[in-house]
Amino acid sequence: REAVYLGVGGDGALAADQGLRAAFEYHKAARRAAEDPEAFERAAAAAADAWGHDARALAVCDRLGISGILDKDVAACSGGERKRAGLAAALAREPDVLLVDEPTNHLDARGIRFLAEALSRPASNRRQPAVLCVSHDRAFLERVCGGLLFELDAGALHAYRWNGRYATFLDLKDARMAADQGVADRARAQLRTEREWMRRQPKARESKSRAREERFYALEEAAAAGPSAGGGADVAGLGRPAARLGSLVLRLEGATVAGGA
């Protein structure tokens, strides 16, 4: 219970954090109500507005299969139990943005179905959360991530407008690799001409010759690259490269950042 109700970091300013903290103190005091009834009454009064948060956390724990171990010491939990508790802590707070890494690990079929629903459907009176998910579970990705699919290939990041269909991703990837191969083939053809020019040139070259020499070395790199060796990110299916501009990646205002267990 502590990992779910209190386990997410951050400044605790969110209403969900405050509600879950009050609910946690109530559950803790309830176990000692006979010994300290006054502390229990204070905790119950403080949790008067927390029952919605408590009910949501309990429902998430039930769907993730950890409702039976809420009173178990975190130190005695297995890695899978801690992973599920971390997911429950995040989902109980109904975040606007959620970053998850292999979230289906340690989940049974029921838990995977619930997680897919939770990440792809908006909660009551709330928007659907923005999800950045790292996973090798193709079926899960098709259900959850219908927008962009990112692939890290040979040190380069590529994005595909795949519309939640793995077959579309394969088609877009084939098209990208064919385009990359075409660039490499054209560079090799031009390189043969430039290599002959390099052999004929004297060592002392004019400025124009030096510029052509630099282009020759650039051609060598392009010809050797071939498919999947792009240096930056490209967005397949969008018809334009996505070049990184400047050092600023993301600016947030009034945001609360938290990490799960």
C-alpha positions in Angstrom: 0.0 0.0 0.0 2.8 2.4 0.8 4.4 2.0 -2.6 1.1 2.7 -4.3 -0.2 5.5 -2.1 3.1 7.2 -1.3 5.6 5.6 -3.7 5.6 8.3 -6.5 8.0 11.1 -6.0 7.5 14.8 -6.8 6.4 17.7 -4.7 3.1 16.2 -3.7 1.2 19.3 -4.7 -1.3 17.4 -6.9 -4.7 16.8 -5.4 -4.3 13.1 -6.1 -1.1 13.0 -4.1 -2.7 14.7 -1.1 -5.8 12.5 -1.3 -3.8 9.3 -1.5 -1.6 10.4 1.4 -4.6 11.1 3.5 -6.2 7.7 2.6 -2.9 6.0 3.4 -2.8 7.6 6.9 -6.4 6.5 7.4 -5.7 2.8 6.5 -2.6 2.9 8.8 -4.6 4.4 11.7 -7.4 1.9 11.1 -5.1 -1.0 11.9 -4.4 0.6 15.3 -7.9 2.0 15.9 -8.4 -0.1 19.1 -5.1 1.1 20.5 -5.4 4.7 19.5 -9.0 5.7 18.7 -8.2 9.4 18.8 -5.5 9.1 16.1 -8.0 7.0 14.0 -10.7 9.7 14.3 -8.2 12.4 13.2 -7.1 10.3 10.2 -10.7 9.7 9.3 -11.6 13.4 9.4 -8.5 14.3 7.3 -9.5 11.7 4.7 -13.0 12.9 4.4 -12.4 14.1 0.8 -10.0 11.3 -0.1 -12.4 8.4 -0.7 -12.5 8.9 -4.5 -8.8 8.7 -4.7 -8.8 5.7 -2.4 -11.4 3.9 -4.4 -9.5 4.5 -7.7 -6.3 3.2 -6.2 -8.0 0.1 -4.8 -9.6 -0.6 -8.2 -6.3 -0.2 -10.0 -4.6 -2.5 -7.6 -7.3 -5.1 -8.0 -7.0 -5.1 -11.8 -3.2 -5.3 -11.6 -3.4 -8.3 -9.2 -1.9 -6.7 -6.1 -4.9 -6.0 -4.0 -4.1 -9.1 -1.8 -0.7 -7.9 -0.9 -1.4 -4.2 -0.1 -0.2 -4.7 3.5 2.9 -6.6 2.5 6.3 -4.9 3.3 7.8 -3.5 0.1 11.2 -5.0 1.0 9.6 -8.4 0.9 8.0 -7.9 -2.4 9.3 -9.5 -5.6 10.5 -7.5 -8.5 7.3 -8.1 -10.4 5.2 -7.0 -7.4 7.1 -3.8 -7.1 6.7 -3.2 -10.9 3.0 -3.6 -10.6 2.9 -1.4 -7.6 4.7 1.3 -9.5 2.2 1.1 -12.4 -0.7 1.3 -9.9 0.9 4.4 -8.3 1.1 6.1 -11.6 -2.4 5.1 -12.9 -4.1 6.0 -9.6 -3.0 9.6 -10.1 -4.5 9.8 -13.6 -1.5 11.6 -15.1 -1.7 13.8 -18.2 1.6 12.3 -19.5 2.9 8.8 -18.8 6.3 7.3 -19.7 6.4 3.5 -19.3 9.2 1.1 -20.0 8.2 -2.5 -20.8 5.0 -2.1 -18.8 3.6 -5.5 -19.7 6.4 -7.4 -18.0 5.2 -9.3 -14.9 1.5 -8.8 -15.9 -0.9 -11.6 -16.7 -3.4 -11.4 -19.6 -6.0 -9.7 -17.4 -3.5 -7.1 -16.2 -2.3 -6.4 -19.8 -5.9 -5.9 -21.0 -6.6 -3.5 -18.1 -3.4 -1.5 -18.7 -4.2 -1.2 -22.5 -7.6 0.1 -21.7 -6.3 2.5 -19.0 -3.7 4.0 -21.4 -5.9 4.2 -24.5 -9.2 5.4 -23.0 -9.8 8.6 -21.1 -10.9 8.4 -17.5 -14.2 9.9 -16.5 -14.1 13.7 -17.1 -10.5 13.6 -18.2 -8.6 13.5 -21.5 -6.8 10.4 -22.6 -3.2 10.6 -21.3 -0.3 11.2 -23.6 1.8 8.0 -23.5 5.4 7.3 -24.4 5.8 3.6 -24.2 8.8 1.4 -24.7 7.8 -2.2 -25.4 8.5 -5.4 -27.4 4.9 -6.4 -27.1 3.5 -5.7 -30.6 -0.1 -6.5 -29.8 0.0 -4.1 -26.8 1.6 -1.3 -28.8 -1.1 -1.7 -31.5 -3.8 -1.2 -28.9 -2.1 1.7 -27.0 0.0 3.7 -29.4 -2.0 4.7 -32.4 0.0 7.8 -33.3 3.8 7.7 -33.8 6.0 4.6 -33.5 9.7 5.3 -32.9 12.4 2.8 -33.8 16.0 2.9 -32.7 18.0 1.3 -35.5 21.8 1.3 -35.9 22.1 4.3 -33.6 19.5 6.4 -35.4 16.0 7.2 -34.3 13.2 6.9 -36.8 9.5 7.8 -36.4 6.6 6.3 -38.3 3.0 7.4 -38.6 1.8 3.8 -38.3 -1.8 4.3 -37.2 -1.6 1.4 -34.8 -0.9 -1.2 -37.5 2.3 -3.2 -37.5 1.9 -4.0 -41.2 1.9 -0.3 -41.9 5.1 0.1 -39.9 6.8 -2.6 -41.9 5.8 -1.0 -45.2 7.1 2.4 -44.0 10.3 0.9 -42.8 10.9 -0.9 -46.1 10.3 2.4 -48.0 12.7 4.3 -45.7 15.4 1.6 -46.2 14.9 1.6 -49.9 15.3 5.4 -50.0 18.4 5.2 -47.9 19.8 2.5 -50.2 19.1 4.7 -53.2 21.0 7.6 -51.6 24.0 5.3 -51.0 23.9 3.9 -54.5 23.8 7.4 -56.1 26.7 8.4 -53.8 28.7 5.4 -54.9 28.2 6.1 -58.6 29.3 9.7 -58.1 32.2 8.6 -56.0 33.7 6.6 -58.8 34.0 9.8 -60.9 35.3 11.9 -58.0 37.9 9.2 -57.1 39.4 9.5 -60.6 39.5 13.3 -60.1 41.3 12.9 -56.7 44.0 10.7 -58.3 44.7 13.3 -61.0 44.9 16.3 -58.7 48.3 17.6 -57.5 48.9 17.9 -53.8 48.7 21.7 -53.8 45.1 22.4 -54.7 43.2 25.7 -55.1 40.3 26.6 -52.9 37.7 25.3 -55.3 39.6 22.0 -55.5 39.8 21.8 -51.7 36.0 22.3 -51.5 35.6 19.5 -54.1 37.9 17.3 -52.0 35.8 17.8 -48.9 32.7 16.8 -50.9 34.6 13.7 -52.0 35.1 12.6 -48.4 31.4 13.4 -47.6 30.5 11.1 -50.6 32.7 8.4 -49.2 30.7 8.5 -45.9 27.3 8.5 -47.7 28.3 5.6 -49.9 29.5 3.6 -47.0 26.4 4.3 -44.9 23.6 2.5 -46.7 20.2 1.8 -45.0 19.5 2.4 -41.3 22.6 4.6 -40.8 21.1 8.1 -40.8 22.5 10.4 -38.2 19.3 12.1 -37.0 15.6 11.4 -36.7 13.3 11.2 -39.7 9.6 10.9 -39.7 8.5 8.2 -42.2 5.1 8.8 -43.7 5.2 12.5 -43.0 7.3 13.5 -46.0 9.8 15.6 -44.1 13.0 15.2 -42.0 12.8 16.0 -38.3 16.1 17.8 -37.6 17.1 18.8 -34.1 17.4 22.5 -33.8 19.2 24.0 -30.8 19.8 22.4 -27.4 16.2 22.9 -25.9 14.3 19.6 -26.1 11.3 20.3 -23.9 10.0 23.2 -21.8 7.3 22.6 -19.1 5.5 25.1 -17.0 3.6 24.3 -13.8 4.4 20.6 -14.3 4.9 17.9 -11.6 7.3 15.1 -12.5 7.2 11.9 -10.6 8.8 8.4 -10.9 7.2 5.0 -10.0 8.7 2.2 -7.9 
